[in-house]
Amino acid sequence: MSLSNTELQEHCNTIINSRRAQNKIVILCEGNIHADEGKASPSSYRQLEKLPDANFYKACIPVWWKQKRPEFFICGDRQDVINTYFELQKMHSQPRNDSYLNKDKLFAIIDLDLPLCKFDDSYPITDSEALFYRLYQQGQINQQAILEKSIFITGLIYKEAYFLIPDLQPLFDDYSPVVHFNNVPINLKAVYREMAHKLINDGNLMQPDQFKRACERIQHCQQLNFNSLNDLQQSWLTAFDTADKSTQQILIYATLTIHQVKDYWKAVTPHEEGIIPAERFKEQLILKIADFYARQAHNSTHHIPGFFNALSKWA
């Protein structure tokens, strides 16, 4: 449920009164803003920074970024993030002395998802889908476009998709306790095949407008048949089983761009759950994944490092 107008105002006031925003890049992100049941305050927001979305992105900040690292504020759902961004910009349309926030260092990051997220008329891009096409071409991030925009959108459907990319297989192989998916050691290729088999059960893709949107995102995959959801599924499976490694990568990322992945991440568990609570296991594994992104080179083609590399220009 999105924030009411009153809640939005209170939320924005808490952000501008937070010393964490002083002389810092501020990034608004998704997350349960009601996780701390106490009255909203800068101190309670410090605790909210430890929640999954903010905690993951904070841990992805490149290891070379030592000074004036960004501060994250969770804002609720995707639309709440956008509403908060534009409300804060509006509140700073004139110079003010009662805010720690520098509107020129205000950014937002949202999940791509499939439903559209509309932007304020004042923004040069109309909605989330238009932003996706501005920031990515055939799955590759456009570094120059990031420099031009203060709202960033994931190139994959949700942040959880970044927990399941092919390059993470060695991390899972070496991790202790052993990482399981559906009670067997995780094999990402098997996970991708399962995703493909379940495409026809994806509630979003069953909706004609969203299926059309999904197909438009991955039109560069010439091996795929977009006539129907069933055709898409069958053509993906056929192409994947006969493709070379580079083509398989393209097909995998296409799936991660359009198909819900949260249930697959939920199926990731430790080998022996009694050794460590499943929730704690996930928290530690996510931080290990974030460390993978944090250690990427400046010229990395991964989306998240690309975002931070561009963002560092404003530090």
C-alpha positions as protocol buffer text, in pm:
chain_id: "A"
residue {
  index: 1
  type: MET
  ca { x: 0 y: 0 z: 0 }
}
residue {
  index: 2
  type: SER
  ca { x: 140 y: 337 z: -102 }
}
residue {
  index: 3
  type: LEU
  ca { x: 201 y: 619 z: 142 }
}
residue {
  index: 4
  type: SER
  ca { x: -83 y: 863 z: 202 }
}
residue {
  index: 5
  type: ASN
  ca { x: -17 y: 1231 z: 138 }
}
residue {
  index: 6
  type: THR
  ca { x: 29 y: 1289 z: 510 }
}
residue {
  index: 7
  type: GLU
  ca { x: 267 y: 994 z: 542 }
}
residue {
  index: 8
  type: LEU
  ca { x: 460 y: 1113 z: 237 }
}
residue {
  index: 9
  type: GLN
  ca { x: 507 y: 1458 z: 390 }
}
residue {
  index: 10
  type: GLU
  ca { x: 621 y: 1310 z: 721 }
}
residue {
  index: 11
  type: HIS
  ca { x: 857 y: 1077 z: 539 }
}
residue {
  index: 12
  type: CYS
  ca { x: 1013 y: 1360 z: 338 }
}
residue {
  index: 13
  type: ASN
  ca { x: 1050 y: 1578 z: 646 }
}
residue {
  index: 14
  type: THR
  ca { x: 1231 y: 1298 z: 825 }
}
residue {
  index: 15
  type: ILE
  ca { x: 1475 y: 1264 z: 536 }
}
residue {
  index: 16
  type: ILE
  ca { x: 1558 y: 1634 z: 513 }
}
residue {
  index: 17
  type: ASN
  ca { x: 1606 y: 1648 z: 891 }
}
residue {
  index: 18
  type: SER
  ca { x: 1849 y: 1357 z: 889 }
}
residue {
  index: 19
  type: ARG
  ca { x: 2214 y: 1447 z: 935 }
}
residue {
  index: 20
  type: ARG
  ca { x: 2298 y: 1141 z: 727 }
}
residue {
  index: 21
  type: ALA
  ca { x: 2197 y: 1345 z: 422 }
}
residue {
  index: 22
  type: GLN
  ca { x: 2441 y: 1627 z: 494 }
}
residue {
  index: 23
  type: ASN
  ca { x: 2696 y: 1666 z: 213 }
}
residue {
  index: 24
  type: LYS
  ca { x: 2614 y: 1316 z: 93 }
}
residue {
  index: 25
  type: ILE
  ca { x: 2464 y: 1151 z: -210 }
}
residue {
  index: 26
  type: VAL
  ca { x: 2120 y: 1032 z: -101 }
}
residue {
  index: 27
  type: ILE
  ca { x: 1965 y: 731 z: -272 }
}
residue {
  index: 28
  type: LEU
  ca { x: 1598 y: 649 z: -225 }
}
residue {
  index: 29
  type: CYS
  ca { x: 1515 y: 281 z: -260 }
}
residue {
  index: 30
  type: GLU
  ca { x: 1234 y: 35 z: -207 }
}
residue {
  index: 31
  type: GLY
  ca { x: 1169 y: -129 z: 129 }
}
residue {
  index: 32
  type: ASN
  ca { x: 914 y: -166 z: 406 }
}
residue {
  index: 33
  type: ILE
  ca { x: 905 y: 177 z: 563 }
}
residue {
  index: 34
  type: HIS
  ca { x: 677 y: 48 z: 839 }
}
residue {
  index: 35
  type: ALA
  ca { x: 923 y: -216 z: 958 }
}
residue {
  index: 36
  type: ASP
  ca { x: 1009 y: 6 z: 1254 }
}
residue {
  index: 37
  type: GLU
  ca { x: 679 y: 55 z: 1434 }
}
residue {
  index: 38
  type: GLY
  ca { x: 796 y: 356 z: 1633 }
}
residue {
  index: 39
  type: LYS
  ca { x: 745 y: 718 z: 1536 }
}
residue {
  index: 40
  type: ALA
  ca { x: 935 y: 814 z: 1224 }
}
residue {
  index: 41
  type: SER
  ca { x: 1256 y: 995 z: 1310 }
}
residue {
  index: 42
  type: PRO
  ca { x: 1615 y: 1018 z: 1186 }
}
residue {
  index: 43
  type: SER
  ca { x: 1719 y: 760 z: 1447 }
}
residue {
  index: 44
  type: SER
  ca { x: 1446 y: 513 z: 1345 }
}
residue {
  index: 45
  type: TYR
  ca { x: 1547 y: 562 z: 981 }
}
residue {
  index: 46
  type: ARG
  ca { x: 1900 y: 461 z: 1074 }
}
residue {
  index: 47
  type: GLN
  ca { x: 1756 y: 123 z: 1171 }
}
residue {
  index: 48
  type: LEU
  ca { x: 1556 y: 103 z: 848 }
}
residue {
  index: 49
  type: GLU
  ca { x: 1883 y: 142 z: 656 }
}
residue {
  index: 50
  type: LYS
  ca { x: 1968 y: -210 z: 773 }
}
residue {
  index: 51
  type: LEU
  ca { x: 1669 y: -366 z: 596 }
}
residue {
  index: 52
  type: PRO
  ca { x: 1726 y: -583 z: 286 }
}
residue {
  index: 53
  type: ASP
  ca { x: 1703 y: -337 z: -6 }
}
residue {
  index: 54
  type: ALA
  ca { x: 1907 y: -60 z: 154 }
}
residue {
  index: 55
  type: ASN
  ca { x: 2148 y: -305 z: 314 }
}
residue {
  index: 56
  type: PHE
  ca { x: 2213 y: -486 z: -15 }
}
residue {
  index: 57
  type: TYR
  ca { x: 2270 y: -174 z: -221 }
}
residue {
  index: 58
  type: LYS
  ca { x: 2488 y: -20 z: 49 }
}
residue {
  index: 59
  type: ALA
  ca { x: 2704 y: -333 z: 49 }
}
residue {
  index: 60
  type: CYS
  ca { x: 2734 y: -306 z: -333 }
}
residue {
  index: 61
  type: ILE
  ca { x: 2912 y: 30 z: -312 }
}
residue {
  index: 62
  type: PRO
  ca { x: 3252 y: -27 z: -480 }
}
residue {
  index: 63
  type: VAL
  ca { x: 3534 y: -107 z: -241 }
}
residue {
  index: 64
  type: TRP
  ca { x: 3741 y: 177 z: -388 }
}
residue {
  index: 65
  type: TRP
  ca { x: 3477 y: 434 z: -284 }
}
residue {
  index: 66
  type: LYS
  ca { x: 3616 y: 529 z: 57 }
}
residue {
  index: 67
  type: GLN
  ca { x: 3495 y: 884 z: 123 }
}
residue {
  index: 68
  type: LYS
  ca { x: 3146 y: 1039 z: 123 }
}
residue {
  index: 69
  type: ARG
  ca { x: 2977 y: 710 z: 46 }
}
residue {
  index: 70
  type: PRO
  ca { x: 2605 y: 733 z: -43 }
}
residue {
  index: 71
  type: GLU
  ca { x: 2332 y: 714 z: 219 }
}
residue {
  index: 72
  type: PHE
  ca { x: 2020 y: 508 z: 153 }
}
residue {
  index: 73
  type: PHE
  ca { x: 1664 y: 578 z: 262 }
}
residue {
  index: 74
  type: ILE
  ca { x: 1393 y: 319 z: 208 }
}
residue {
  index: 75
  type: CYS
  ca { x: 1062 y: 464 z: 96 }
}
residue {
  index: 76
  type: GLY
  ca { x: 804 y: 186 z: 62 }
}
residue {
  index: 77
  type: ASP
  ca { x: 701 y: 43 z: -274 }
}
residue {
  index: 78
  type: ARG
  ca { x: 821 y: 147 z: -617 }
}
residue {
  index: 79
  type: GLN
  ca { x: 566 y: 426 z: -656 }
}
residue {
  index: 80
  type: ASP
  ca { x: 648 y: 552 z: -306 }
}
residue {
  index: 81
  type: VAL
  ca { x: 1012 y: 586 z: -406 }
}
residue {
  index: 82
  type: ILE
  ca { x: 916 y: 793 z: -708 }
}
residue {
  index: 83
  type: ASN
  ca { x: 665 y: 1004 z: -514 }
}
residue {
  index: 84
  type: THR
  ca { x: 925 y: 1070 z: -245 }
}
residue {
  index: 85
  type: TYR
  ca { x: 1183 y: 1171 z: -502 }
}
residue {
  index: 86
  type: PHE
  ca { x: 955 y: 1425 z: -670 }
}
residue {
  index: 87
  type: GLU
  ca { x: 817 y: 1557 z: -342 }
}
residue {
  index: 88
  type: LEU
  ca { x: 1169 y: 1620 z: -212 }
}
residue {
  index: 89
  type: GLN
  ca { x: 1258 y: 1796 z: -535 }
}
residue {
  index: 90
  type: LYS
  ca { x: 946 y: 2010 z: -502 }
}
residue {
  index: 91
  type: MET
  ca { x: 1028 y: 2094 z: -139 }
}
residue {
  index: 92
  type: HIS
  ca { x: 1368 y: 2219 z: -256 }
}
residue {
  index: 93
  type: SER
  ca { x: 1248 y: 2416 z: -557 }
}
residue {
  index: 94
  type: GLN
  ca { x: 1354 y: 2724 z: -360 }
}
residue {
  index: 95
  type: PRO
  ca { x: 1665 y: 2747 z: -140 }
}
residue {
  index: 96
  type: ARG
  ca { x: 1594 y: 2649 z: 221 }
}
residue {
  index: 97
  type: ASN
  ca { x: 1802 y: 2657 z: 537 }
}
residue {
  index: 98
  type: ASP
  ca { x: 1619 y: 2385 z: 730 }
}
residue {
  index: 99
  type: SER
  ca { x: 1730 y: 2086 z: 523 }
}
residue {
  index: 100
  type: TYR
  ca { x: 2041 y: 1871 z: 526 }
}
residue {
  index: 101
  type: LEU
  ca { x: 1955 y: 1744 z: 178 }
}
residue {
  index: 102
  type: ASN
  ca { x: 2120 y: 1870 z: -139 }
}
residue {
  index: 103
  type: LYS
  ca { x: 1863 y: 1814 z: -414 }
}
residue {
  index: 104
  type: ASP
  ca { x: 2141 y: 1793 z: -673 }
}
residue {
  index: 105
  type: LYS
  ca { x: 2272 y: 1486 z: -493 }
}
residue {
  index: 106
  type: LEU
  ca { x: 1933 y: 1316 z: -467 }
}
residue {
  index: 107
  type: PHE
  ca { x: 1886 y: 991 z: -658 }
}
residue {
  index: 108
  type: ALA
  ca { x: 1642 y: 701 z: -664 }
}
residue {
  index: 109
  type: ILE
  ca { x: 1666 y: 336 z: -761 }
}
residue {
  index: 110
  type: ILE
  ca { x: 1362 y: 123 z: -841 }
}
residue {
  index: 111
  type: ASP
  ca { x: 1291 y: -227 z: -969 }
}
residue {
  index: 112
  type: LEU
  ca { x: 1202 y: -264 z: -1336 }
}
residue {
  index: 113
  type: ASP
  ca { x: 903 y: -496 z: -1276 }
}
residue {
  index: 114
  type: LEU
  ca { x: 641 y: -531 z: -1552 }
}
residue {
  index: 115
  type: PRO
  ca { x: 361 y: -287 z: -1455 }
}
residue {
  index: 116
  type: LEU
  ca { x: 432 y: 74 z: -1551 }
}
residue {
  index: 117
  type: CYS
  ca { x: 540 y: 327 z: -1291 }
}
residue {
  index: 118
  type: LYS
  ca { x: 450 y: 682 z: -1396 }
}
residue {
  index: 119
  type: PHE
  ca { x: 683 y: 976 z: -1336 }
}
residue {
  index: 120
  type: ASP
  ca { x: 601 y: 1339 z: -1265 }
}
residue {
  index: 121
  type: ASP
  ca { x: 543 y: 1561 z: -1567 }
}
residue {
  index: 122
  type: SER
  ca { x: 847 y: 1765 z: -1467 }
}
residue {
  index: 123
  type: TYR
  ca { x: 1079 y: 1472 z: -1540 }
}
residue {
  index: 124
  type: PRO
  ca { x: 1211 y: 1436 z: -1897 }
}
residue {
  index: 125
  type: ILE
  ca { x: 1114 y: 1067 z: -1908 }
}
residue {
  index: 126
  type: THR
  ca { x: 750 y: 964 z: -1873 }
}
residue {
  index: 127
  type: ASP
  ca { x: 764 y: 628 z: -1697 }
}
residue {
  index: 128
  type: SER
  ca { x: 968 y: 329 z: -1585 }
}
residue {
  index: 129
  type: GLU
  ca { x: 961 y: 154 z: -1922 }
}
residue {
  index: 130
  type: ALA
  ca { x: 1087 y: 459 z: -2109 }
}
residue {
  index: 131
  type: LEU
  ca { x: 1365 y: 490 z: -1852 }
}
residue {
  index: 132
  type: PHE
  ca { x: 1459 y: 125 z: -1902 }
}
residue {
  index: 133
  type: TYR
  ca { x: 1506 y: 183 z: -2275 }
}
residue {
  index: 134
  type: ARG
  ca { x: 1712 y: 495 z: -2204 }
}
residue {
  index: 135
  type: LEU
  ca { x: 1949 y: 320 z: -1966 }
}
residue {
  index: 136
  type: TYR
  ca { x: 1984 y: -17 z: -2141 }
}
residue {
  index: 137
  type: GLN
  ca { x: 2035 y: -138 z: -2496 }
}
residue {
  index: 138
  type: GLN
  ca { x: 1994 y: -511 z: -2555 }
}
residue {
  index: 139
  type: GLY
  ca { x: 2061 y: -578 z: -2190 }
}
residue {
  index: 140
  type: GLN
  ca { x: 2378 y: -367 z: -2178 }
}
residue {
  index: 141
  type: ILE
  ca { x: 2394 y: -66 z: -1950 }
}
residue {
  index: 142
  type: ASN
  ca { x: 2442 y: 279 z: -2105 }
}
residue {
  index: 143
  type: GLN
  ca { x: 2692 y: 454 z: -1877 }
}
residue {
  index: 144
  type: GLN
  ca { x: 2647 y: 793 z: -2042 }
}
residue {
  index: 145
  type: ALA
  ca { x: 2269 y: 780 z: -1996 }
}
residue {
  index: 146
  type: ILE
  ca { x: 2312 y: 714 z: -1623 }
}
residue {
  index: 147
  type: LEU
  ca { x: 2510 y: 1035 z: -1594 }
}
residue {
  index: 148
  type: GLU
  ca { x: 2214 y: 1223 z: -1739 }
}
residue {
  index: 149
  type: LYS
  ca { x: 1943 y: 1083 z: -1508 }
}
residue {
  index: 150
  type: SER
  ca { x: 1880 y: 1094 z: -1134 }
}
residue {
  index: 151
  type: ILE
  ca { x: 1640 y: 798 z: -1129 }
}
residue {
  index: 152
  type: PHE
  ca { x: 1796 y: 459 z: -1191 }
}
residue {
  index: 153
  type: ILE
  ca { x: 1602 y: 146 z: -1278 }
}
residue {
  index: 154
  type: THR
  ca { x: 1730 y: -209 z: -1259 }
}
residue {
  index: 155
  type: GLY
  ca { x: 1796 y: -375 z: -1592 }
}
residue {
  index: 156
  type: LEU
  ca { x: 1659 y: -701 z: -1453 }
}
residue {
  index: 157
  type: ILE
  ca { x: 1305 y: -736 z: -1328 }
}
residue {
  index: 158
  type: TYR
  ca { x: 1379 y: -719 z: -953 }
}
residue {
  index: 159
  type: LYS
  ca { x: 1688 y: -680 z: -740 }
}
residue {
  index: 160
  type: GLU
  ca { x: 1649 y: -1050 z: -654 }
}
residue {
  index: 161
  type: ALA
  ca { x: 1736 y: -1132 z: -1015 }
}
residue {
  index: 162
  type: TYR
  ca { x: 2085 y: -999 z: -941 }
}
residue {
  index: 163
  type: PHE
  ca { x: 2117 y: -1275 z: -679 }
}
residue {
  index: 164
  type: LEU
  ca { x: 2083 y: -1541 z: -949 }
}
residue {
  index: 165
  type: ILE
  ca { x: 2300 y: -1431 z: -1242 }
}
residue {
  index: 166
  type: PRO
  ca { x: 2530 y: -1691 z: -1405 }
}
residue {
  index: 167
  type: ASP
  ca { x: 2853 y: -1533 z: -1277 }
}
residue {
  index: 168
  type: LEU
  ca { x: 2750 y: -1620 z: -921 }
}
residue {
  index: 169
  type: GLN
  ca { x: 2771 y: -1998 z: -970 }
}
residue {
  index: 170
  type: PRO
  ca { x: 3134 y: -2014 z: -842 }
}
residue {
  index: 171
  type: LEU
  ca { x: 3033 y: -1813 z: -534 }
}
residue {
  index: 172
  type: PHE
  ca { x: 2754 y: -2060 z: -459 }
}
residue {
  index: 173
  type: ASP
  ca { x: 2984 y: -2356 z: -521 }
}
residue {
  index: 174
  type: ASP
  ca { x: 3236 y: -2232 z: -266 }
}
residue {
  index: 175
  type: TYR
  ca { x: 2992 y: -2100 z: -7 }
}
residue {
  index: 176
  type: SER
  ca { x: 2950 y: -2260 z: 333 }
}
residue {
  index: 177
  type: PRO
  ca { x: 2702 y: -2382 z: 440 }
}
residue {
  index: 178
  type: VAL
  ca { x: 2621 y: -2537 z: 103 }
}
residue {
  index: 179
  type: VAL
  ca { x: 2363 y: -2338 z: -91 }
}
residue {
  index: 180
  type: HIS
  ca { x: 2058 y: -2543 z: -188 }
}
residue {
  index: 181
  type: PHE
  ca { x: 1777 y: -2475 z: -431 }
}
residue {
  index: 182
  type: ASN
  ca { x: 1468 y: -2687 z: -375 }
}
residue {
  index: 183
  type: ASN
  ca { x: 1672 y: -2904 z: -138 }
}
residue {
  index: 184
  type: VAL
  ca { x: 1958 y: -2988 z: -375 }
}
residue {
  index: 185
  type: PRO
  ca { x: 2289 y: -2803 z: -431 }
}
residue {
  index: 186
  type: ILE
  ca { x: 2212 y: -2503 z: -647 }
}
residue {
  index: 187
  type: ASN
  ca { x: 2281 y: -2538 z: -1018 }
}
residue {
  index: 188
  type: LEU
  ca { x: 2187 y: -2213 z: -1186 }
}
residue {
  index: 189
  type: LYS
  ca { x: 2139 y: -2369 z: -1529 }
}
residue {
  index: 190
  type: ALA
  ca { x: 1878 y: -2597 z: -1378 }
}
residue {
  index: 191
  type: VAL
  ca { x: 1716 y: -2294 z: -1213 }
}
residue {
  index: 192
  type: TYR
  ca { x: 1695 y: -2116 z: -1549 }
}
residue {
  index: 193
  type: ARG
  ca { x: 1533 y: -2419 z: -1711 }
}
residue {
  index: 194
  type: GLU
  ca { x: 1279 y: -2428 z: -1430 }
}
residue {
  index: 195
  type: MET
  ca { x: 1211 y: -2059 z: -1487 }
}
residue {
  index: 196
  type: ALA
  ca { x: 1149 y: -2126 z: -1855 }
}
residue {
  index: 197
  type: HIS
  ca { x: 912 y: -2411 z: -1779 }
}
residue {
  index: 198
  type: LYS
  ca { x: 716 y: -2184 z: -1545 }
}
residue {
  index: 199
  type: LEU
  ca { x: 690 y: -1888 z: -1781 }
}
residue {
  index: 200
  type: ILE
  ca { x: 341 y: -2000 z: -1881 }
}
residue {
  index: 201
  type: ASN
  ca { x: 231 y: -1973 z: -1516 }
}
residue {
  index: 202
  type: ASP
  ca { x: 359 y: -1619 z: -1464 }
}
residue {
  index: 203
  type: GLY
  ca { x: 53 y: -1412 z: -1373 }
}
residue {
  index: 204
  type: ASN
  ca { x: 202 y: -1090 z: -1510 }
}
residue {
  index: 205
  type: LEU
  ca { x: 294 y: -1247 z: -1843 }
}
residue {
  index: 206
  type: MET
  ca { x: -58 y: -1384 z: -1877 }
}
residue {
  index: 207
  type: GLN
  ca { x: -185 y: -1028 z: -1910 }
}
residue {
  index: 208
  type: PRO
  ca { x: -174 y: -925 z: -2279 }
}
residue {
  index: 209
  type: ASP
  ca { x: -39 y: -575 z: -2220 }
}
residue {
  index: 210
  type: GLN
  ca { x: 237 y: -698 z: -1992 }
}
residue {
  index: 211
  type: PHE
  ca { x: 326 y: -988 z: -2220 }
}
residue {
  index: 212
  type: LYS
  ca { x: 361 y: -740 z: -2506 }
}
residue {
  index: 213
  type: ARG
  ca { x: 581 y: -517 z: -2288 }
}
residue {
  index: 214
  type: ALA
  ca { x: 796 y: -814 z: -2189 }
}
residue {
  index: 215
  type: CYS
  ca { x: 844 y: -926 z: -2548 }
}
residue {
  index: 216
  type: GLU
  ca { x: 944 y: -577 z: -2657 }
}
residue {
  index: 217
  type: ARG
  ca { x: 1220 y: -577 z: -2395 }
}
residue {
  index: 218
  type: ILE
  ca { x: 1382 y: -889 z: -2536 }
}
residue {
  index: 219
  type: GLN
  ca { x: 1323 y: -846 z: -2909 }
}
residue {
  index: 220
  type: HIS
  ca { x: 1699 y: -868 z: -2960 }
}
residue {
  index: 221
  type: CYS
  ca { x: 1677 y: -1242 z: -2883 }
}
residue {
  index: 222
  type: GLN
  ca { x: 1628 y: -1363 z: -3238 }
}
residue {
  index: 223
  type: GLN
  ca { x: 1595 y: -1725 z: -3128 }
}
residue {
  index: 224
  type: LEU
  ca { x: 1266 y: -1657 z: -2950 }
}
residue {
  index: 225
  type: ASN
  ca { x: 910 y: -1679 z: -3080 }
}
residue {
  index: 226
  type: PHE
  ca { x: 688 y: -1404 z: -2942 }
}
residue {
  index: 227
  type: ASN
  ca { x: 356 y: -1517 z: -3091 }
}
residue {
  index: 228
  type: SER
  ca { x: 229 y: -1644 z: -2757 }
}
residue {
  index: 229
  type: LEU
  ca { x: 349 y: -1720 z: -2406 }
}
residue {
  index: 230
  type: ASN
  ca { x: 360 y: -2090 z: -2490 }
}
residue {
  index: 231
  type: ASP
  ca { x: 563 y: -2021 z: -2805 }
}
residue {
  index: 232
  type: LEU
  ca { x: 801 y: -1806 z: -2603 }
}
residue {
  index: 233
  type: GLN
  ca { x: 851 y: -2085 z: -2351 }
}
residue {
  index: 234
  type: GLN
  ca { x: 907 y: -2357 z: -2610 }
}
residue {
  index: 235
  type: SER
  ca { x: 1141 y: -2149 z: -2825 }
}
residue {
  index: 236
  type: TRP
  ca { x: 1348 y: -2054 z: -2519 }
}
residue {
  index: 237
  type: LEU
  ca { x: 1391 y: -2417 z: -2414 }
}
residue {
  index: 238
  type: THR
  ca { x: 1482 y: -2526 z: -2767 }
}
residue {
  index: 239
  type: ALA
  ca { x: 1728 y: -2242 z: -2816 }
}
residue {
  index: 240
  type: PHE
  ca { x: 1891 y: -2283 z: -2475 }
}
residue {
  index: 241
  type: ASP
  ca { x: 1962 y: -2653 z: -2521 }
}
residue {
  index: 242
  type: THR
  ca { x: 2138 y: -2597 z: -2855 }
}
residue {
  index: 243
  type: ALA
  ca { x: 2304 y: -2259 z: -2795 }
}
residue {
  index: 244
  type: ASP
  ca { x: 2668 y: -2178 z: -2730 }
}
residue {
  index: 245
  type: LYS
  ca { x: 2765 y: -2018 z: -2399 }
}
residue {
  index: 246
  type: SER
  ca { x: 2732 y: -1656 z: -2512 }
}
residue {
  index: 247
  type: THR
  ca { x: 2385 y: -1714 z: -2658 }
}
residue {
  index: 248
  type: GLN
  ca { x: 2280 y: -1898 z: -2343 }
}
residue {
  index: 249
  type: GLN
  ca { x: 2385 y: -1591 z: -2145 }
}
residue {
  index: 250
  type: ILE
  ca { x: 2163 y: -1371 z: -2361 }
}
residue {
  index: 251
  type: LEU
  ca { x: 1868 y: -1606 z: -2312 }
}
residue {
  index: 252
  type: ILE
  ca { x: 1924 y: -1621 z: -1936 }
}
residue {
  index: 253
  type: TYR
  ca { x: 1932 y: -1245 z: -1900 }
}
residue {
  index: 254
  type: ALA
  ca { x: 1621 y: -1218 z: -2118 }
}
residue {
  index: 255
  type: THR
  ca { x: 1437 y: -1442 z: -1872 }
}
residue {
  index: 256
  type: LEU
  ca { x: 1565 y: -1244 z: -1574 }
}
residue {
  index: 257
  type: THR
  ca { x: 1437 y: -928 z: -1743 }
}
residue {
  index: 258
  type: ILE
  ca { x: 1074 y: -1038 z: -1774 }
}
residue {
  index: 259
  type: HIS
  ca { x: 998 y: -1326 z: -1535 }
}
residue {
  index: 260
  type: GLN
  ca { x: 926 y: -1293 z: -1164 }
}
residue {
  index: 261
  type: VAL
  ca { x: 1218 y: -1436 z: -969 }
}
residue {
  index: 262
  type: LYS
  ca { x: 1129 y: -1382 z: -605 }
}
residue {
  index: 263
  type: ASP
  ca { x: 988 y: -1732 z: -558 }
}
residue {
  index: 264
  type: TYR
  ca { x: 1309 y: -1884 z: -689 }
}
residue {
  index: 265
  type: TRP
  ca { x: 1513 y: -1684 z: -442 }
}
residue {
  index: 266
  type: LYS
  ca { x: 1279 y: -1798 z: -164 }
}
residue {
  index: 267
  type: ALA
  ca { x: 1364 y: -2157 z: -260 }
}
residue {
  index: 268
  type: VAL
  ca { x: 1733 y: -2093 z: -184 }
}
residue {
  index: 269
  type: THR
  ca { x: 1819 y: -2241 z: 157 }
}
residue {
  index: 270
  type: PRO
  ca { x: 2120 y: -2368 z: 353 }
}
residue {
  index: 271
  type: HIS
  ca { x: 2204 y: -2738 z: 326 }
}
residue {
  index: 272
  type: GLU
  ca { x: 2126 y: -2795 z: 693 }
}
residue {
  index: 273
  type: GLU
  ca { x: 1884 y: -2536 z: 825 }
}
residue {
  index: 274
  type: GLY
  ca { x: 1957 y: -2634 z: 1184 }
}
residue {
  index: 275
  type: ILE
  ca { x: 2312 y: -2500 z: 1158 }
}
residue {
  index: 276
  type: ILE
  ca { x: 2201 y: -2145 z: 1090 }
}
residue {
  index: 277
  type: PRO
  ca { x: 1851 y: -1992 z: 1075 }
}
residue {
  index: 278
  type: ALA
  ca { x: 1736 y: -1963 z: 714 }
}
residue {
  index: 279
  type: GLU
  ca { x: 1678 y: -1588 z: 746 }
}
residue {
  index: 280
  type: ARG
  ca { x: 2027 y: -1529 z: 881 }
}
residue {
  index: 281
  type: PHE
  ca { x: 2171 y: -1752 z: 608 }
}
residue {
  index: 282
  type: LYS
  ca { x: 1998 y: -1542 z: 342 }
}
residue {
  index: 283
  type: GLU
  ca { x: 2121 y: -1217 z: 497 }
}
residue {
  index: 284
  type: GLN
  ca { x: 2481 y: -1337 z: 495 }
}
residue {
  index: 285
  type: LEU
  ca { x: 2457 y: -1480 z: 145 }
}
residue {
  index: 286
  type: ILE
  ca { x: 2311 y: -1155 z: 10 }
}
residue {
  index: 287
  type: LEU
  ca { x: 2599 y: -960 z: 161 }
}
residue {
  index: 288
  type: LYS
  ca { x: 2843 y: -1201 z: -2 }
}
residue {
  index: 289
  type: ILE
  ca { x: 2670 y: -1143 z: -335 }
}
residue {
  index: 290
  type: ALA
  ca { x: 2686 y: -768 z: -277 }
}
residue {
  index: 291
  type: ASP
  ca { x: 3059 y: -802 z: -213 }
}
residue {
  index: 292
  type: PHE
  ca { x: 3088 y: -969 z: -555 }
}
residue {
  index: 293
  type: TYR
  ca { x: 2941 y: -654 z: -713 }
}
residue {
  index: 294
  type: ALA
  ca { x: 3144 y: -421 z: -491 }
}
residue {
  index: 295
  type: ARG
  ca { x: 3469 y: -575 z: -617 }
}
residue {
  index: 296
  type: GLN
  ca { x: 3397 y: -540 z: -988 }
}
residue {
  index: 297
  type: ALA
  ca { x: 3632 y: -334 z: -1204 }
}
residue {
  index: 298
  type: HIS
  ca { x: 3549 y: 20 z: -1316 }
}
residue {
  index: 299
  type: ASN
  ca { x: 3472 y: -108 z: -1664 }
}
residue {
  index: 300
  type: SER
  ca { x: 3241 y: -385 z: -1542 }
}
residue {
  index: 301
  type: THR
  ca { x: 2941 y: -459 z: -1762 }
}
residue {
  index: 302
  type: HIS
  ca { x: 2732 y: -554 z: -1459 }
}
residue {
  index: 303
  type: HIS
  ca { x: 2443 y: -315 z: -1404 }
}
residue {
  index: 304
  type: ILE
  ca { x: 2484 y: -235 z: -1035 }
}
residue {
  index: 305
  type: PRO
  ca { x: 2857 y: -149 z: -1050 }
}
residue {
  index: 306
  type: GLY
  ca { x: 2781 y: 61 z: -1357 }
}
residue {
  index: 307
  type: PHE
  ca { x: 2528 y: 261 z: -1158 }
}
residue {
  index: 308
  type: PHE
  ca { x: 2772 y: 328 z: -875 }
}
residue {
  index: 309
  type: ASN
  ca { x: 3058 y: 409 z: -1110 }
}
residue {
  index: 310
  type: ALA
  ca { x: 2845 y: 680 z: -1268 }
}
residue {
  index: 311
  type: LEU
  ca { x: 2709 y: 797 z: -934 }
}
residue {
  index: 312
  type: SER
  ca { x: 3058 y: 850 z: -791 }
}
residue {
  index: 313
  type: LYS
  ca { x: 3096 y: 1157 z: -1013 }
}
residue {
  index: 314
  type: TRP
  ca { x: 2868 y: 1342 z: -769 }
}
residue {
  index: 315
  type: ALA
  ca { x: 3051 y: 1242 z: -451 }
}
